[in-house]
């Protein structure tokens, strides 16, 4: 997961003994250094927390539709209901 890159910033984080021992055991089980394990955990957390803007979500929806076209007809009532949702209005 962690790509080989020049590491440029240092961060100091303090752990109590119990938490550090758990962290060390997990890192060893994954055959990683504690630092590499923490970097992977942080990257994963940041990836999980990233949310798409409404515009990005709509573009992803259109890409998905283009890649998987419907075989049936379009239900315009469903389309109208979808477009009337507040979070889809005024997308720049």
C-alpha positions as CSV (number, residue, x, y, z in Angstrom):
1,X,0.0,0.0,0.0
2,X,2.7,2.5,1.0
3,X,4.7,3.4,-2.1
4,X,8.4,3.9,-2.0
5,X,8.8,7.7,-1.7
6,X,11.2,10.1,-0.1
7,X,9.9,10.7,3.4
8,X,10.2,14.4,4.2
9,X,8.3,15.1,7.3
10,X,8.7,13.7,10.8
11,X,5.8,13.4,13.3
12,X,6.2,12.4,16.9
13,X,3.3,10.5,18.4
14,X,3.2,9.2,22.0
15,X,1.5,5.9,22.8
16,X,0.9,4.3,26.2
17,X,2.7,1.0,26.7
18,X,-0.3,-1.2,26.1
19,X,-1.3,0.5,22.8
20,X,2.3,0.5,21.6
21,X,2.7,-3.2,22.3
22,X,-0.5,-3.9,20.3
23,X,0.8,-1.7,17.5
24,X,4.2,-3.5,17.5
25,X,2.5,-6.9,17.4
26,X,0.3,-5.9,14.4
27,X,3.2,-4.4,12.5
28,X,5.3,-7.5,13.1
29,X,2.5,-9.7,12.0
30,X,2.3,-7.7,8.7
31,X,6.1,-7.8,8.5
32,X,6.3,-4.0,8.5
33,X,8.1,-1.5,10.6
34,X,6.0,0.4,13.1
35,X,6.4,3.5,11.0
36,X,5.3,1.8,7.8
37,X,2.3,0.3,9.6
38,X,1.3,3.7,10.9
39,X,1.7,5.3,7.5
40,X,-0.5,2.6,5.9
41,X,-3.1,3.0,8.6
42,X,-3.2,6.8,8.1
43,X,-3.4,6.5,4.3
44,X,-6.3,4.0,4.7
45,X,-8.1,6.3,7.1
46,X,-7.7,9.3,4.9
47,X,-9.0,7.4,1.9
48,X,-12.1,6.3,3.8
49,X,-12.8,9.8,5.0
50,X,-12.6,11.4,1.5
51,X,-16.0,12.4,0.3
52,X,-17.0,13.3,-3.2
53,X,-18.3,16.7,-3.9
54,X,-21.8,16.7,-5.5
55,X,-20.2,17.5,-8.9
56,X,-17.8,14.5,-8.6
57,X,-20.6,12.3,-7.5
58,X,-22.7,13.3,-10.5
59,X,-19.8,12.8,-12.9
60,X,-19.1,9.3,-11.4
61,X,-22.8,8.5,-11.8
62,X,-22.7,9.6,-15.5
63,X,-19.5,7.6,-16.1
64,X,-21.1,4.5,-14.6
65,X,-24.2,5.0,-16.8
66,X,-22.0,5.4,-19.9
67,X,-20.1,2.2,-19.0
68,X,-23.3,0.3,-18.3
69,X,-26.1,1.5,-20.5
70,X,-29.6,0.5,-19.6
71,X,-31.2,-2.1,-21.9
72,X,-34.7,-0.9,-21.0
73,X,-36.5,2.3,-21.5
74,X,-36.0,5.4,-19.4
75,X,-38.5,6.0,-16.7
76,X,-38.8,9.8,-16.9
77,X,-40.7,10.0,-13.6
78,X,-37.8,8.4,-11.8
79,X,-35.4,10.7,-13.6
80,X,-37.4,13.8,-12.6
81,X,-37.6,12.7,-9.0
82,X,-33.8,12.1,-8.9
83,X,-33.1,15.6,-10.4
84,X,-35.4,17.3,-7.9
85,X,-33.3,16.2,-4.9
86,X,-31.9,19.2,-3.0
87,X,-28.3,18.0,-3.1
88,X,-28.3,17.7,-6.9
89,X,-29.6,21.2,-7.5
90,X,-27.2,24.0,-8.6
91,X,-24.3,21.7,-9.2
92,X,-21.6,24.0,-10.7
